[in-house]
Amino acid sequence: AMQAQAMSVEANRRREQQLVRVKAALVRIEEGDYGWCLECGEPIDPRRLEHDPAAPLCIGCAEAAEST
């Protein structure tokens, strides 16, 4: 039962995190900044946005952020 509860808590945390990312993407759309990397300012590859429409970083910056 405790494992199921922990899994439920983690699933809720991930949903909340995704909701924050989607809301941020909507703000970027409204501001005309959607599709541009928040870190380096370069365009985000459309294939990346097709896979994850809420992606705030280009693949290079995302990989760099994961390695730190």
PDB file of N, H, CA, C and O in Angstrom:
ATOM      1  N   ALA A   1       0.824  -1.198   0.000  1.00  0.00           N
ATOM      2  CA  ALA A   1       0.000   0.000   0.000  1.00  0.00           C
ATOM      3  C   ALA A   1       0.869   1.263   0.000  1.00  0.00           C
ATOM      4  O   ALA A   1       0.544   2.255  -0.652  1.00  0.00           O
ATOM      5  N   MET A   2       1.980   1.206   0.745  1.00  0.00           N
ATOM      6  H   MET A   2       2.243   0.400   1.275  1.00  0.00           H
ATOM      7  CA  MET A   2       2.862   2.378   0.798  1.00  0.00           C
ATOM      8  C   MET A   2       3.527   2.607  -0.559  1.00  0.00           C
ATOM      9  O   MET A   2       3.731   3.751  -0.966  1.00  0.00           O
ATOM     10  N   GLN A   3       3.862   1.529  -1.255  1.00  0.00           N
ATOM     11  H   GLN A   3       3.696   0.600  -0.925  1.00  0.00           H
ATOM     12  CA  GLN A   3       4.471   1.674  -2.572  1.00  0.00           C
ATOM     13  C   GLN A   3       3.475   2.295  -3.547  1.00  0.00           C
ATOM     14  O   GLN A   3       3.840   3.174  -4.328  1.00  0.00           O
ATOM     15  N   ALA A   4       2.242   1.854  -3.508  1.00  0.00           N
ATOM     16  H   ALA A   4       1.946   1.140  -2.873  1.00  0.00           H
ATOM     17  CA  ALA A   4       1.207   2.415  -4.381  1.00  0.00           C
ATOM     18  C   ALA A   4       0.992   3.892  -4.071  1.00  0.00           C
ATOM     19  O   ALA A   4       0.788   4.697  -4.980  1.00  0.00           O
ATOM     20  N   GLN A   5       1.036   4.243  -2.806  1.00  0.00           N
ATOM     21  H   GLN A   5       1.201   3.589  -2.068  1.00  0.00           H
ATOM     22  CA  GLN A   5       0.863   5.636  -2.423  1.00  0.00           C
ATOM     23  C   GLN A   5       2.035   6.475  -2.923  1.00  0.00           C
ATOM     24  O   GLN A   5       1.836   7.584  -3.417  1.00  0.00           O
ATOM     25  N   ALA A   6       3.247   5.958  -2.799  1.00  0.00           N
ATOM     26  H   ALA A   6       3.409   5.057  -2.397  1.00  0.00           H
ATOM     27  CA  ALA A   6       4.428   6.682  -3.273  1.00  0.00           C
ATOM     28  C   ALA A   6       4.371   6.861  -4.790  1.00  0.00           C
ATOM     29  O   ALA A   6       4.743   7.913  -5.312  1.00  0.00           O
ATOM     30  N   MET A   7       3.906   5.833  -5.490  1.00  0.00           N
ATOM     31  H   MET A   7       3.604   4.979  -5.066  1.00  0.00           H
ATOM     32  CA  MET A   7       3.788   5.934  -6.949  1.00  0.00           C
ATOM     33  C   MET A   7       2.739   6.974  -7.332  1.00  0.00           C
ATOM     34  O   MET A   7       2.920   7.719  -8.295  1.00  0.00           O
ATOM     35  N   SER A   8       1.661   7.022  -6.587  1.00  0.00           N
ATOM     36  H   SER A   8       1.514   6.417  -5.805  1.00  0.00           H
ATOM     37  CA  SER A   8       0.609   7.996  -6.852  1.00  0.00           C
ATOM     38  C   SER A   8       1.112   9.417  -6.612  1.00  0.00           C
ATOM     39  O   SER A   8       0.830  10.318  -7.401  1.00  0.00           O
ATOM     40  N   VAL A   9       1.847   9.617  -5.538  1.00  0.00           N
ATOM     41  H   VAL A   9       2.077   8.886  -4.896  1.00  0.00           H
ATOM     42  CA  VAL A   9       2.407  10.935  -5.227  1.00  0.00           C
ATOM     43  C   VAL A   9       3.359  11.366  -6.340  1.00  0.00           C
ATOM     44  O   VAL A   9       3.324  12.518  -6.773  1.00  0.00           O
ATOM     45  N   GLU A  10       4.201  10.457  -6.799  1.00  0.00           N
ATOM     46  H   GLU A  10       4.229   9.522  -6.447  1.00  0.00           H
ATOM     47  CA  GLU A  10       5.152  10.785  -7.861  1.00  0.00           C
ATOM     48  C   GLU A  10       4.429  11.094  -9.174  1.00  0.00           C
ATOM     49  O   GLU A  10       4.816  12.015  -9.892  1.00  0.00           O
ATOM     50  N   ALA A  11       3.388  10.331  -9.486  1.00  0.00           N
ATOM     51  H   ALA A  11       3.074   9.583  -8.901  1.00  0.00           H
ATOM     52  CA  ALA A  11       2.608  10.594 -10.701  1.00  0.00           C
ATOM     53  C   ALA A  11       1.970  11.979 -10.630  1.00  0.00           C
ATOM     54  O   ALA A  11       1.966  12.709 -11.621  1.00  0.00           O
ATOM     55  N   ASN A  12       1.439  12.341  -9.481  1.00  0.00           N
ATOM     56  H   ASN A  12       1.442  11.747  -8.676  1.00  0.00           H
ATOM     57  CA  ASN A  12       0.842  13.669  -9.309  1.00  0.00           C
ATOM     58  C   ASN A  12       1.893  14.762  -9.462  1.00  0.00           C
ATOM     59  O   ASN A  12       1.624  15.800 -10.068  1.00  0.00           O
ATOM     60  N   ARG A  13       3.087  14.539  -8.917  1.00  0.00           N
ATOM     61  H   ARG A  13       3.305  13.697  -8.424  1.00  0.00           H
ATOM     62  CA  ARG A  13       4.157  15.521  -9.027  1.00  0.00           C
ATOM     63  C   ARG A  13       4.540  15.721 -10.491  1.00  0.00           C
ATOM     64  O   ARG A  13       4.749  16.851 -10.933  1.00  0.00           O
ATOM     65  N   ARG A  14       4.631  14.635 -11.232  1.00  0.00           N
ATOM     66  H   ARG A  14       4.461  13.717 -10.873  1.00  0.00           H
ATOM     67  CA  ARG A  14       4.975  14.738 -12.662  1.00  0.00           C
ATOM     68  C   ARG A  14       3.898  15.461 -13.451  1.00  0.00           C
ATOM     69  O   ARG A  14       4.207  16.259 -14.337  1.00  0.00           O
ATOM     70  N   ARG A  15       2.624  15.188 -13.137  1.00  0.00           N
ATOM     71  H   ARG A  15       2.372  14.540 -12.418  1.00  0.00           H
ATOM     72  CA  ARG A  15       1.530  15.895 -13.824  1.00  0.00           C
ATOM     73  C   ARG A  15       1.582  17.395 -13.534  1.00  0.00           C
ATOM     74  O   ARG A  15       1.395  18.215 -14.433  1.00  0.00           O
ATOM     75  N   GLU A  16       1.833  17.743 -12.289  1.00  0.00           N
ATOM     76  H   GLU A  16       1.984  17.077 -11.558  1.00  0.00           H
ATOM     77  CA  GLU A  16       1.944  19.160 -11.919  1.00  0.00           C
ATOM     78  C   GLU A  16       3.109  19.820 -12.650  1.00  0.00           C
ATOM     79  O   GLU A  16       2.987  20.940 -13.147  1.00  0.00           O
ATOM     80  N   GLN A  17       4.224  19.126 -12.710  1.00  0.00           N
ATOM     81  H   GLN A  17       4.323  18.217 -12.306  1.00  0.00           H
ATOM     82  CA  GLN A  17       5.402  19.655 -13.404  1.00  0.00           C
ATOM     83  C   GLN A  17       5.106  19.857 -14.893  1.00  0.00           C
ATOM     84  O   GLN A  17       5.495  20.874 -15.467  1.00  0.00           O
ATOM     85  N   GLN A  18       4.421  18.897 -15.521  1.00  0.00           N
ATOM     86  H   GLN A  18       4.105  18.071 -15.055  1.00  0.00           H
ATOM     87  CA  GLN A  18       4.076  19.026 -16.933  1.00  0.00           C
ATOM     88  C   GLN A  18       3.106  20.179 -17.144  1.00  0.00           C
ATOM     89  O   GLN A  18       3.208  20.901 -18.136  1.00  0.00           O
ATOM     90  N   LEU A  19       2.164  20.360 -16.221  1.00  0.00           N
ATOM     91  H   LEU A  19       2.081  19.774 -15.416  1.00  0.00           H
ATOM     92  CA  LEU A  19       1.213  21.464 -16.331  1.00  0.00           C
ATOM     93  C   LEU A  19       1.939  22.810 -16.280  1.00  0.00           C
ATOM     94  O   LEU A  19       1.600  23.725 -17.032  1.00  0.00           O
ATOM     95  N   VAL A  20       2.919  22.933 -15.413  1.00  0.00           N
ATOM     96  H   VAL A  20       3.194  22.190 -14.803  1.00  0.00           H
ATOM     97  CA  VAL A  20       3.719  24.158 -15.329  1.00  0.00           C
ATOM     98  C   VAL A  20       4.450  24.393 -16.656  1.00  0.00           C
ATOM     99  O   VAL A  20       4.494  25.523 -17.144  1.00  0.00           O
ATOM    100  N   ARG A  21       5.024  23.334 -17.243  1.00  0.00           N
ATOM    101  H   ARG A  21       4.988  22.416 -16.847  1.00  0.00           H
ATOM    102  CA  ARG A  21       5.744  23.464 -18.513  1.00  0.00           C
ATOM    103  C   ARG A  21       4.805  23.896 -19.646  1.00  0.00           C
ATOM    104  O   ARG A  21       5.170  24.726 -20.479  1.00  0.00           O
ATOM    105  N   VAL A  22       3.591  23.325 -19.671  1.00  0.00           N
ATOM    106  H   VAL A  22       3.295  22.651 -18.994  1.00  0.00           H
ATOM    107  CA  VAL A  22       2.627  23.666 -20.720  1.00  0.00           C
ATOM    108  C   VAL A  22       2.167  25.114 -20.562  1.00  0.00           C
ATOM    109  O   VAL A  22       2.066  25.845 -21.547  1.00  0.00           O
ATOM    110  N   LYS A  23       1.891  25.527 -19.330  1.00  0.00           N
ATOM    111  H   LYS A  23       1.973  24.932 -18.530  1.00  0.00           H
ATOM    112  CA  LYS A  23       1.484  26.921 -19.107  1.00  0.00           C
ATOM    113  C   LYS A  23       2.588  27.885 -19.519  1.00  0.00           C
ATOM    114  O   LYS A  23       2.308  28.940 -20.089  1.00  0.00           O
ATOM    115  N   ALA A  24       3.835  27.533 -19.238  1.00  0.00           N
ATOM    116  H   ALA A  24       4.062  26.675 -18.776  1.00  0.00           H
ATOM    117  CA  ALA A  24       4.956  28.382 -19.646  1.00  0.00           C
ATOM    118  C   ALA A  24       5.053  28.448 -21.170  1.00  0.00           C
ATOM    119  O   ALA A  24       5.349  29.504 -21.729  1.00  0.00           O
ATOM    120  N   ALA A  25       4.803  27.326 -21.840  1.00  0.00           N
ATOM    121  H   ALA A  25       4.562  26.469 -21.386  1.00  0.00           H
ATOM    122  CA  ALA A  25       4.830  27.319 -23.307  1.00  0.00           C
ATOM    123  C   ALA A  25       3.718  28.205 -23.865  1.00  0.00           C
ATOM    124  O   ALA A  25       3.923  28.902 -24.858  1.00  0.00           O
ATOM    125  N   LEU A  26       2.559  28.183 -23.243  1.00  0.00           N
ATOM    126  H   LEU A  26       2.392  27.616 -22.437  1.00  0.00           H
ATOM    127  CA  LEU A  26       1.455  29.040 -23.698  1.00  0.00           C
ATOM    128  C   LEU A  26       1.804  30.518 -23.540  1.00  0.00           C
ATOM    129  O   LEU A  26       1.455  31.333 -24.393  1.00  0.00           O
ATOM    130  N   VAL A  27       2.487  30.862 -22.460  1.00  0.00           N
ATOM    131  H   VAL A  27       2.770  30.200 -21.767  1.00  0.00           H
ATOM    132  CA  VAL A  27       2.928  32.248 -22.261  1.00  0.00           C
ATOM    133  C   VAL A  27       3.922  32.620 -23.365  1.00  0.00           C
ATOM    134  O   VAL A  27       3.850  33.715 -23.922  1.00  0.00           O
ATOM    135  N   ARG A  28       4.852  31.707 -23.681  1.00  0.00           N
ATOM    136  H   ARG A  28       4.911  30.818 -23.228  1.00  0.00           H
ATOM    137  CA  ARG A  28       5.820  31.994 -24.749  1.00  0.00           C
ATOM    138  C   ARG A  28       5.119  32.191 -26.086  1.00  0.00           C
ATOM    139  O   ARG A  28       5.534  33.029 -26.886  1.00  0.00           O
ATOM    140  N   ILE A  29       4.056  31.424 -26.334  1.00  0.00           N
ATOM    141  H   ILE A  29       3.719  30.743 -25.683  1.00  0.00           H
ATOM    142  CA  ILE A  29       3.288  31.597 -27.568  1.00  0.00           C
ATOM    143  C   ILE A  29       2.675  32.987 -27.596  1.00  0.00           C
ATOM    144  O   ILE A  29       2.771  33.693 -28.601  1.00  0.00           O
ATOM    145  N   GLU A  30       2.045  33.382 -26.496  1.00  0.00           N
ATOM    146  H   GLU A  30       1.968  32.808 -25.680  1.00  0.00           H
ATOM    147  CA  GLU A  30       1.408  34.699 -26.422  1.00  0.00           C
ATOM    148  C   GLU A  30       2.413  35.825 -26.615  1.00  0.00           C
ATOM    149  O   GLU A  30       2.097  36.853 -27.213  1.00  0.00           O
ATOM    150  N   GLU A  31       3.626  35.626 -26.106  1.00  0.00           N
ATOM    151  H   GLU A  31       3.883  34.790 -25.620  1.00  0.00           H
ATOM    152  CA  GLU A  31       4.654  36.665 -26.181  1.00  0.00           C
ATOM    153  C   GLU A  31       5.464  36.613 -27.473  1.00  0.00           C
ATOM    154  O   GLU A  31       6.307  37.477 -27.716  1.00  0.00           O
ATOM    155  N   GLY A  32       5.210  35.603 -28.297  1.00  0.00           N
ATOM    156  H   GLY A  32       4.526  34.902 -28.100  1.00  0.00           H
ATOM    157  CA  GLY A  32       5.938  35.481 -29.560  1.00  0.00           C
ATOM    158  C   GLY A  32       7.319  34.865 -29.416  1.00  0.00           C
ATOM    159  O   GLY A  32       8.139  34.960 -30.329  1.00  0.00           O
ATOM    160  N   ASP A  33       7.583  34.237 -28.280  1.00  0.00           N
ATOM    161  H   ASP A  33       6.916  34.160 -27.538  1.00  0.00           H
ATOM    162  CA  ASP A  33       8.891  33.639 -28.031  1.00  0.00           C
ATOM    163  C   ASP A  33       8.889  32.126 -28.173  1.00  0.00           C
ATOM    164  O   ASP A  33       9.919  31.490 -27.950  1.00  0.00           O
ATOM    165  N   TYR A  34       7.774  31.545 -28.533  1.00  0.00           N
ATOM    166  H   TYR A  34       6.938  32.062 -28.714  1.00  0.00           H
ATOM    167  CA  TYR A  34       7.688  30.087 -28.634  1.00  0.00           C
ATOM    168  C   TYR A  34       8.584  29.580 -29.760  1.00  0.00           C
ATOM    169  O   TYR A  34       8.635  30.156 -30.847  1.00  0.00           O
ATOM    170  N   GLY A  35       9.286  28.490 -29.471  1.00  0.00           N
ATOM    171  H   GLY A  35       9.245  28.022 -28.588  1.00  0.00           H
ATOM    172  CA  GLY A  35      10.148  27.882 -30.482  1.00  0.00           C
ATOM    173  C   GLY A  35      11.584  28.369 -30.427  1.00  0.00           C
ATOM    174  O   GLY A  35      12.422  27.934 -31.216  1.00  0.00           O
ATOM    175  N   TRP A  36      11.870  29.269 -29.498  1.00  0.00           N
ATOM    176  H   TRP A  36      11.189  29.622 -28.857  1.00  0.00           H
ATOM    177  CA  TRP A  36      13.228  29.788 -29.332  1.00  0.00           C
ATOM    178  C   TRP A  36      13.762  29.317 -27.981  1.00  0.00           C
ATOM    179  O   TRP A  36      13.057  29.367 -26.973  1.00  0.00           O
ATOM    180  N   CYS A  37      14.991  28.869 -27.973  1.00  0.00           N
ATOM    181  H   CYS A  37      15.563  28.828 -28.792  1.00  0.00           H
ATOM    182  CA  CYS A  37      15.620  28.354 -26.760  1.00  0.00           C
ATOM    183  C   CYS A  37      15.740  29.459 -25.713  1.00  0.00           C
ATOM    184  O   CYS A  37      16.206  30.559 -26.008  1.00  0.00           O
ATOM    185  N   LEU A  38      15.317  29.154 -24.498  1.00  0.00           N
ATOM    186  H   LEU A  38      14.938  28.260 -24.259  1.00  0.00           H
ATOM    187  CA  LEU A  38      15.397  30.132 -23.415  1.00  0.00           C
ATOM    188  C   LEU A  38      16.830  30.366 -22.951  1.00  0.00           C
ATOM    189  O   LEU A  38      17.121  31.392 -22.336  1.00  0.00           O
ATOM    190  N   GLU A  39      17.719  29.434 -23.236  1.00  0.00           N
ATOM    191  H   GLU A  39      17.482  28.600 -23.735  1.00  0.00           H
ATOM    192  CA  GLU A  39      19.102  29.550 -22.785  1.00  0.00           C
ATOM    193  C   GLU A  39      19.971  30.304 -23.797  1.00  0.00           C
ATOM    194  O   GLU A  39      20.617  31.293 -23.448  1.00  0.00           O
ATOM    195  N   CYS A  40      19.987  29.837 -25.046  1.00  0.00           N
ATOM    196  H   CYS A  40      19.463  29.034 -25.330  1.00  0.00           H
ATOM    197  CA  CYS A  40      20.909  30.413 -26.036  1.00  0.00           C
ATOM    198  C   CYS A  40      20.223  31.324 -27.052  1.00  0.00           C
ATOM    199  O   CYS A  40      20.891  32.064 -27.773  1.00  0.00           O
ATOM    200  N   GLY A  41      18.896  31.272 -27.111  1.00  0.00           N
ATOM    201  H   GLY A  41      18.353  30.670 -26.525  1.00  0.00           H
ATOM    202  CA  GLY A  41      18.160  32.130 -28.031  1.00  0.00           C
ATOM    203  C   GLY A  41      18.060  31.604 -29.456  1.00  0.00           C
ATOM    204  O   GLY A  41      17.477  32.262 -30.318  1.00  0.00           O
ATOM    205  N   GLU A  42      18.616  30.436 -29.712  1.00  0.00           N
ATOM    206  H   GLU A  42      19.090  29.902 -29.012  1.00  0.00           H
ATOM    207  CA  GLU A  42      18.543  29.837 -31.048  1.00  0.00           C
ATOM    208  C   GLU A  42      17.201  29.129 -31.233  1.00  0.00           C
ATOM    209  O   GLU A  42      16.549  28.774 -30.251  1.00  0.00           O
ATOM    210  N   PRO A  43      16.784  28.921 -32.486  1.00  0.00           N
ATOM    211  CA  PRO A  43      15.518  28.206 -32.708  1.00  0.00           C
ATOM    212  C   PRO A  43      15.606  26.759 -32.223  1.00  0.00           C
ATOM    213  O   PRO A  43      16.647  26.111 -32.339  1.00  0.00           O
ATOM    214  N   ILE A  44      14.509  26.277 -31.687  1.00  0.00           N
ATOM    215  H   ILE A  44      13.664  26.803 -31.592  1.00  0.00           H
ATOM    216  CA  ILE A  44      14.403  24.879 -31.275  1.00  0.00           C
ATOM    217  C   ILE A  44      13.959  24.083 -32.504  1.00  0.00           C
ATOM    218  O   ILE A  44      13.016  24.466 -33.196  1.00  0.00           O
ATOM    219  N   ASP A  45      14.645  22.981 -32.761  1.00  0.00           N
ATOM    220  H   ASP A  45      15.411  22.671 -32.199  1.00  0.00           H
ATOM    221  CA  ASP A  45      14.332  22.136 -33.913  1.00  0.00           C
ATOM    222  C   ASP A  45      12.845  21.757 -33.890  1.00  0.00           C
ATOM    223  O   ASP A  45      12.349  21.282 -32.868  1.00  0.00           O
ATOM    224  N   PRO A  46      12.134  21.959 -34.994  1.00  0.00           N
ATOM    225  CA  PRO A  46      10.710  21.623 -35.029  1.00  0.00           C
ATOM    226  C   PRO A  46      10.422  20.167 -34.667  1.00  0.00           C
ATOM    227  O   PRO A  46       9.367  19.865 -34.109  1.00  0.00           O
ATOM    228  N   ARG A  47      11.352  19.264 -34.979  1.00  0.00           N
ATOM    229  H   ARG A  47      12.209  19.509 -35.432  1.00  0.00           H
ATOM    230  CA  ARG A  47      11.147  17.859 -34.609  1.00  0.00           C
ATOM    231  C   ARG A  47      11.128  17.696 -33.097  1.00  0.00           C
ATOM    232  O   ARG A  47      10.393  16.863 -32.566  1.00  0.00           O
ATOM    233  N   ARG A  48      11.940  18.494 -32.400  1.00  0.00           N
ATOM    234  H   ARG A  48      12.537  19.171 -32.831  1.00  0.00           H
ATOM    235  CA  ARG A  48      11.938  18.452 -30.928  1.00  0.00           C
ATOM    236  C   ARG A  48      10.597  18.962 -30.398  1.00  0.00           C
ATOM    237  O   ARG A  48      10.037  18.398 -29.458  1.00  0.00           O
ATOM    238  N   LEU A  49      10.096  20.023 -31.004  1.00  0.00           N
ATOM    239  H   LEU A  49      10.551  20.481 -31.767  1.00  0.00           H
ATOM    240  CA  LEU A  49       8.815  20.579 -30.568  1.00  0.00           C
ATOM    241  C   LEU A  49       7.656  19.640 -30.902  1.00  0.00           C
ATOM    242  O   LEU A  49       6.660  19.604 -30.180  1.00  0.00           O
ATOM    243  N   GLU A  50       7.782  18.881 -31.994  1.00  0.00           N
ATOM    244  H   GLU A  50       8.591  18.910 -32.581  1.00  0.00           H
ATOM    245  CA  GLU A  50       6.750  17.886 -32.305  1.00  0.00           C
ATOM    246  C   GLU A  50       6.723  16.811 -31.225  1.00  0.00           C
ATOM    247  O   GLU A  50       5.656  16.348 -30.823  1.00  0.00           O
ATOM    248  N   HIS A  51       7.902  16.420 -30.763  1.00  0.00           N
ATOM    249  H   HIS A  51       8.769  16.796 -31.090  1.00  0.00           H
ATOM    250  CA  HIS A  51       8.002  15.398 -29.722  1.00  0.00           C
ATOM    251  C   HIS A  51       7.551  15.941 -28.367  1.00  0.00           C
ATOM    252  O   HIS A  51       6.848  15.260 -27.620  1.00  0.00           O
ATOM    253  N   ASP A  52       7.961  17.171 -28.055  1.00  0.00           N
ATOM    254  H   ASP A  52       8.533  17.724 -28.661  1.00  0.00           H
ATOM    255  CA  ASP A  52       7.627  17.804 -26.765  1.00  0.00           C
ATOM    256  C   ASP A  52       7.301  19.267 -27.007  1.00  0.00           C
ATOM    257  O   ASP A  52       8.199  20.109 -26.964  1.00  0.00           O
ATOM    258  N   PRO A  53       6.041  19.589 -27.261  1.00  0.00           N
ATOM    259  CA  PRO A  53       5.662  20.970 -27.575  1.00  0.00           C
ATOM    260  C   PRO A  53       5.985  21.979 -26.478  1.00  0.00           C
ATOM    261  O   PRO A  53       6.035  23.179 -26.748  1.00  0.00           O
ATOM    262  N   ALA A  54       6.203  21.521 -25.255  1.00  0.00           N
ATOM    263  H   ALA A  54       6.162  20.546 -25.036  1.00  0.00           H
ATOM    264  CA  ALA A  54       6.505  22.429 -24.148  1.00  0.00           C
ATOM    265  C   ALA A  54       8.005  22.590 -23.926  1.00  0.00           C
ATOM    266  O   ALA A  54       8.418  23.227 -22.957  1.00  0.00           O
ATOM    267  N   ALA A  55       8.826  22.025 -24.807  1.00  0.00           N
ATOM    268  H   ALA A  55       8.491  21.508 -25.595  1.00  0.00           H
ATOM    269  CA  ALA A  55      10.285  22.087 -24.629  1.00  0.00           C
ATOM    270  C   ALA A  55      10.759  23.541 -24.620  1.00  0.00           C
ATOM    271  O   ALA A  55      10.517  24.274 -25.579  1.00  0.00           O
ATOM    272  N   PRO A  56      11.435  23.967 -23.541  1.00  0.00           N
ATOM    273  CA  PRO A  56      11.899  25.350 -23.462  1.00  0.00           C
ATOM    274  C   PRO A  56      13.330  25.543 -23.971  1.00  0.00           C
ATOM    275  O   PRO A  56      13.783  26.673 -24.153  1.00  0.00           O
ATOM    276  N   LEU A  57      14.043  24.422 -24.202  1.00  0.00           N
ATOM    277  H   LEU A  57      13.675  23.504 -24.054  1.00  0.00           H
ATOM    278  CA  LEU A  57      15.453  24.500 -24.583  1.00  0.00           C
ATOM    279  C   LEU A  57      15.721  23.716 -25.859  1.00  0.00           C
ATOM    280  O   LEU A  57      15.057  22.720 -26.144  1.00  0.00           O
ATOM    281  N   CYS A  58      16.704  24.183 -26.621  1.00  0.00           N
ATOM    282  H   CYS A  58      17.244  24.992 -26.390  1.00  0.00           H
ATOM    283  CA  CYS A  58      17.150  23.400 -27.773  1.00  0.00           C
ATOM    284  C   CYS A  58      17.852  22.153 -27.244  1.00  0.00           C
ATOM    285  O   CYS A  58      18.159  22.075 -26.054  1.00  0.00           O
ATOM    286  N   ILE A  59      18.105  21.195 -28.099  1.00  0.00           N
ATOM    287  H   ILE A  59      17.856  21.258 -29.065  1.00  0.00           H
ATOM    288  CA  ILE A  59      18.681  19.939 -27.647  1.00  0.00           C
ATOM    289  C   ILE A  59      20.069  20.136 -27.039  1.00  0.00           C
ATOM    290  O   ILE A  59      20.411  19.476 -26.058  1.00  0.00           O
ATOM    291  N   GLY A  60      20.862  21.028 -27.605  1.00  0.00           N
ATOM    292  H   GLY A  60      20.583  21.564 -28.402  1.00  0.00           H
ATOM    293  CA  GLY A  60      22.209  21.275 -27.060  1.00  0.00           C
ATOM    294  C   GLY A  60      22.167  21.812 -25.647  1.00  0.00           C
ATOM    295  O   GLY A  60      22.898  21.338 -24.777  1.00  0.00           O
ATOM    296  N   CYS A  61      21.326  22.789 -25.411  1.00  0.00           N
ATOM    297  H   CYS A  61      20.732  23.175 -26.117  1.00  0.00           H
ATOM    298  CA  CYS A  61      21.212  23.368 -24.075  1.00  0.00           C
ATOM    299  C   CYS A  61      20.566  22.399 -23.098  1.00  0.00           C
ATOM    300  O   CYS A  61      20.923  22.375 -21.920  1.00  0.00           O
ATOM    301  N   ALA A  62      19.613  21.596 -23.579  1.00  0.00           N
ATOM    302  H   ALA A  62      19.324  21.615 -24.536  1.00  0.00           H
ATOM    303  CA  ALA A  62      18.974  20.600 -22.709  1.00  0.00           C
ATOM    304  C   ALA A  62      19.996  19.546 -22.277  1.00  0.00           C
ATOM    305  O   ALA A  62      20.023  19.142 -21.115  1.00  0.00           O
ATOM    306  N   GLU A  63      20.828  19.107 -23.210  1.00  0.00           N
ATOM    307  H   GLU A  63      20.806  19.435 -24.154  1.00  0.00           H
ATOM    308  CA  GLU A  63      21.858  18.118 -22.875  1.00  0.00           C
ATOM    309  C   GLU A  63      22.876  18.713 -21.906  1.00  0.00           C
ATOM    310  O   GLU A  63      23.312  18.041 -20.972  1.00  0.00           O
ATOM    311  N   ALA A  64      23.248  19.950 -22.124  1.00  0.00           N
ATOM    312  H   ALA A  64      22.893  20.496 -22.883  1.00  0.00           H
ATOM    313  CA  ALA A  64      24.194  20.604 -21.222  1.00  0.00           C
ATOM    314  C   ALA A  64      23.612  20.740 -19.816  1.00  0.00           C
ATOM    315  O   ALA A  64      24.324  20.561 -18.827  1.00  0.00           O
ATOM    316  N   ALA A  65      22.324  21.057 -19.728  1.00  0.00           N
ATOM    317  H   ALA A  65      21.746  21.202 -20.531  1.00  0.00           H
ATOM    318  CA  ALA A  65      21.678  21.202 -18.429  1.00  0.00           C
ATOM    319  C   ALA A  65      21.592  19.872 -17.698  1.00  0.00           C
ATOM    320  O   ALA A  65      21.699  19.831 -16.473  1.00  0.00           O
ATOM    321  N   GLU A  66      21.400  18.783 -18.436  1.00  0.00           N
ATOM    322  H   GLU A  66      21.314  18.817 -19.432  1.00  0.00           H
ATOM    323  CA  GLU A  66      21.319  17.464 -17.807  1.00  0.00           C
ATOM    324  C   GLU A  66      22.666  17.002 -17.291  1.00  0.00           C
ATOM    325  O   GLU A  66      22.726  16.248 -16.320  1.00  0.00           O
ATOM    326  N   SER A  67      23.747  17.438 -17.917  1.00  0.00           N
ATOM    327  H   SER A  67      23.698  18.051 -18.705  1.00  0.00           H
ATOM    328  CA  SER A  67      25.075  16.965 -17.520  1.00  0.00           C
ATOM    329  C   SER A  67      25.619  17.715 -16.314  1.00  0.00           C
ATOM    330  O   SER A  67      26.648  17.327 -15.762  1.00  0.00           O
ATOM    331  N   THR A  68      24.949  18.778 -15.898  1.00  0.00           N
ATOM    332  H   THR A  68      24.113  19.093 -16.347  1.00  0.00           H
ATOM    333  CA  THR A  68      25.423  19.539 -14.730  1.00  0.00           C
ATOM    334  C   THR A  68      24.698  19.131 -13.484  1.00  0.00           C
ATOM    335  O   THR A  68      24.968  19.667 -12.409  1.00  0.00           O
TER     336      THR A  68
END
